[in-house]
Amino acid sequence: MAIVCKSAAEIEKMRHSGRIVREVLDHLRTLVAPGVSTMDLERAAEQKMKDLGAKPAFKGYYDYPCVLCTSINDEIVHGIPSAKRVLKAGDIVSIDCGVVVDGYYGDAAITVPADDSITPELHKLLDVTEASLYRGIEAARIGNAVGDVGAAVQEFVEANGFSVVREFVGHGIGTRLHEEPQVPNFGTRGHGARLREGMVLAIEPMVNSGQPGTRVLDDKWTAVTVDGSYSAHFEHCVAVTRDGPMILTQ
């Protein structure tokens, strides 16, 4: 499948979708607290999308049942919201959200502590994962390769004593949720597809506090760490422009 470069007008449409994703995530961040279930977050997100005139990108995608992915503690990605999954003090929850507006997609993720009782190690995991996202974004420049983005993430994460998930990666995005190229959070500088003006990438480091290994639970969706270590996930959609990387989901 060919890589699709977007026009300035298309990027502006994607910026609109991206702003809505950010508004939903900003709203959900204020709701995260001990005693809140991931289904509470799901319902709030669905209502907010409706209020903002956006359609959910995830619901029905390969039969996924919800508008959010909510992944707690050792869950890496694709955790399914449930009334039974209630946040406790000291938990962290990754919230992945996507919308489509006028045929163009936006996709972003944040990881939020349930309260201020999380351990210093978990604080560091969240800080390093989010900072690694911006290292990857900084590498999303015309003439660089996809491998430059992945290497920037990987080098920073591993220098801080954490590990990068290999099985789940970022991706191109536009009129489809997942487009070419794949954007791993590891790699070799100079390797992979060359970045060209108008490419839009969903860059999304998934970082484990322990080993990088993953497994998928019996629900066929929820990915967890093999060793039970905690995992964090941050994501932005980024356009490659002649003026440098442009974040569309902020």
matplotlib code that plots the C-alpha trace (Angstrom):
import matplotlib.pyplot as plt

x = [0.0, 1.5, 2.3, -0.2, 1.0, -1.6, -2.2, -2.2, -6.1, -6.1, -3.7, -6.0, -8.9, -6.8, -5.8, -9.6, -10.0, -6.9, -8.2, -11.4, -9.4, -7.4, -10.6, -12.0, -8.7, -8.5, -12.0, -11.3, -8.1, -10.2, -12.5, -9.7, -9.8, -10.0, -13.5, -14.1, -14.6, -13.2, -16.8, -17.4, -14.6, -16.1, -19.5, -18.1, -16.0, -18.9, -21.0, -18.2, -17.6, -21.3, -21.3, -18.4, -19.9, -17.3, -17.7, -15.7, -12.8, -12.4, -15.9, -16.6, -13.1, -12.3, -15.4, -13.8, -16.8, -15.9, -14.9, -11.9, -9.1, -8.4, -5.4, -4.6, -1.2, 0.3, -2.1, -0.2, -2.9, -6.4, -7.9, -11.7, -13.7, -15.8, -17.9, -15.9, -12.6, -12.5, -9.5, -7.7, -5.3, -1.8, -3.1, -2.2, -4.5, -3.7, -6.5, -6.3, -8.9, -9.7, -12.3, -13.2, -14.6, -15.4, -13.6, -10.3, -9.0, -7.4, -5.8, -4.0, -3.2, -2.3, -1.4, -2.8, -2.3, -5.5, -4.2, -1.0, -0.1, 1.7, 5.3, 8.4, 9.2, 5.8, 6.1, 9.4, 7.8, 5.1, 7.6, 10.1, 7.4, 5.9, 9.3, 10.3, 7.2, 8.6, 12.0, 10.3, 8.3, 11.5, 12.9, 9.9, 11.5, 11.7, 14.6, 14.8, 13.7, 11.1, 14.1, 15.2, 11.9, 12.1, 15.7, 15.1, 12.3, 14.3, 17.6, 15.9, 13.7, 16.6, 18.9, 16.4, 16.2, 12.9, 12.0, 10.1, 7.3, 8.1, 4.8, 2.7, 3.8, 2.7, 1.4, 0.4, -3.0, -5.4, -8.6, -8.0, -7.1, -4.1, -2.1, 1.5, 4.1, 4.4, 6.3, 8.0, 9.3, 12.7, 14.9, 18.2, 18.8, 18.7, 16.7, 13.1, 10.8, 12.0, 9.8, 8.3, 6.3, 2.7, 3.1, 1.1, 2.3, 0.7, 3.7, 2.9, 5.6, 4.5, 7.0, 7.3, 8.9, 10.3, 10.9, 9.5, 7.6, 3.8, 0.9, -2.7, -5.5, -8.4, -10.6, -8.4, -7.8, -6.1, -2.3, -0.4, 3.3, 4.6, 6.4, 3.5, 5.5, 3.6, 3.3, 2.7, 1.4, 1.5, 0.5, 0.3, -0.6, 2.2, 2.4, 5.8, 6.1, 8.8, 8.8, 9.4, 7.0, 3.5, 1.6, -2.1, -3.5, -2.8]
y = [0.0, 3.3, 6.2, 9.0, 12.6, 15.1, 18.6, 21.7, 21.6, 18.0, 18.6, 21.4, 19.0, 16.5, 19.3, 19.8, 16.1, 16.2, 19.1, 17.2, 14.2, 16.4, 18.0, 14.6, 13.5, 16.7, 16.1, 12.5, 13.5, 15.5, 12.5, 9.9, 9.1, 6.2, 4.6, 5.6, 2.7, 2.5, 2.3, 5.7, 7.1, 5.4, 6.9, 10.3, 10.1, 8.9, 11.9, 14.4, 13.1, 13.5, 17.0, 18.0, 16.5, 13.7, 10.0, 7.5, 5.9, 2.7, 1.4, -1.2, -1.2, -4.9, -5.3, -3.5, -2.8, 0.7, 4.3, 4.2, 1.8, 2.0, 0.1, -0.1, -0.8, -3.9, -3.5, -2.0, -1.2, -2.1, -2.6, -2.8, -0.4, -2.2, -1.4, -4.0, -2.3, 0.3, 2.5, 2.3, 4.6, 4.1, 2.9, 4.4, 4.2, 4.7, 6.2, 5.9, 7.9, 8.3, 10.3, 10.8, 14.2, 14.9, 11.7, 12.5, 10.8, 12.0, 9.6, 10.3, 8.7, 9.8, 7.9, 9.3, 8.5, 7.7, 9.9, 11.4, 8.3, 6.6, 5.5, 7.6, 4.8, 5.2, 8.9, 8.4, 5.9, 8.4, 11.3, 9.2, 7.8, 11.3, 12.8, 10.0, 10.9, 14.4, 12.9, 10.9, 13.9, 16.0, 13.4, 13.6, 15.8, 15.8, 13.7, 11.7, 8.0, 6.2, 4.6, 8.0, 8.4, 4.9, 5.3, 8.6, 7.0, 3.9, 5.6, 7.9, 5.1, 2.6, 5.3, 5.8, 2.1, 1.2, -0.9, -0.3, -2.6, -4.2, -5.8, -2.6, 0.4, 3.8, 4.3, 6.6, 8.2, 10.2, 9.1, 5.7, 5.1, 3.0, 3.9, 3.2, 3.5, 1.6, 3.7, 1.4, 2.9, 1.3, 1.2, 2.2, 5.7, 6.2, 3.0, 2.6, 4.8, 8.4, 11.1, 13.5, 16.7, 16.0, 12.6, 12.4, 9.9, 8.7, 8.4, 6.4, 5.1, 2.2, 1.8, -0.9, -0.6, -4.1, -6.3, -5.5, -8.8, -8.8, -11.2, -10.8, -11.9, -14.2, -11.2, -11.1, -7.4, -6.5, -6.6, -7.0, -7.2, -10.7, -10.0, -8.0, -4.8, -1.5, 0.1, 3.7, 5.0, 8.5, 9.4, 12.4, 12.8, 14.7, 16.2, 16.4, 19.9, 22.1, 24.0, 20.9, 18.6, 19.9, 18.3, 18.0, 16.6, 19.4]
z = [0.0, -1.0, 1.4, 1.0, 1.3, 2.3, 0.9, 3.2, 3.0, 4.1, 6.9, 8.1, 8.2, 10.2, 12.6, 13.2, 14.0, 16.1, 18.2, 18.9, 20.1, 22.4, 23.8, 24.6, 26.2, 28.2, 29.5, 30.4, 32.3, 34.7, 35.4, 36.2, 40.0, 42.3, 42.1, 38.5, 36.1, 32.6, 31.4, 33.1, 30.9, 27.8, 28.4, 29.0, 25.8, 23.7, 24.9, 24.3, 20.8, 20.1, 21.5, 19.3, 16.1, 15.7, 15.1, 17.0, 15.0, 17.0, 17.6, 15.0, 13.7, 13.3, 15.5, 18.4, 20.8, 22.3, 21.4, 23.8, 24.6, 28.4, 29.7, 33.4, 34.9, 33.2, 30.2, 27.3, 24.7, 23.5, 27.0, 26.6, 28.9, 31.5, 34.5, 36.4, 35.8, 38.6, 39.2, 42.5, 44.3, 42.8, 39.4, 36.0, 33.0, 29.4, 27.3, 23.6, 21.6, 17.9, 15.9, 12.3, 11.1, 7.4, 6.5, 8.2, 11.3, 14.5, 17.1, 20.3, 23.7, 27.2, 30.4, 33.6, 37.3, 39.2, 42.0, 43.4, 45.3, 42.4, 43.1, 42.0, 39.6, 37.9, 37.8, 36.0, 33.6, 32.6, 32.3, 30.2, 27.9, 27.2, 26.7, 24.3, 22.2, 21.7, 20.8, 18.1, 16.9, 16.7, 14.3, 12.0, 9.4, 5.6, 4.5, 7.7, 7.7, 9.8, 11.5, 12.8, 14.6, 16.2, 17.1, 18.8, 21.0, 21.7, 22.6, 25.2, 26.7, 27.1, 28.5, 31.3, 32.1, 30.5, 27.5, 24.2, 23.1, 19.7, 18.7, 18.6, 16.5, 15.2, 11.7, 9.0, 9.3, 7.0, 5.4, 7.1, 10.7, 9.8, 6.7, 5.6, 6.8, 10.1, 12.6, 15.2, 18.5, 17.9, 14.8, 13.1, 12.0, 8.3, 7.7, 6.5, 4.4, 3.8, 5.3, 2.7, 3.0, 3.6, 5.4, 8.6, 11.2, 14.4, 16.7, 19.8, 22.2, 24.4, 27.2, 29.8, 33.3, 32.9, 29.9, 26.4, 26.0, 25.4, 25.3, 24.3, 26.7, 25.9, 24.9, 21.8, 22.3, 25.6, 25.3, 28.6, 29.7, 30.0, 33.3, 34.9, 34.8, 34.3, 30.8, 29.6, 26.2, 24.7, 21.1, 18.8, 15.1, 13.4, 9.9, 8.2, 6.8, 5.3, 8.5, 10.6, 12.5, 13.1, 16.0, 14.9, 18.2, 20.6]

ax = plt.figure().add_subplot(projection="3d")
ax.plot(x, y, z, "-o")
ax.set_aspect("equal")
plt.show()
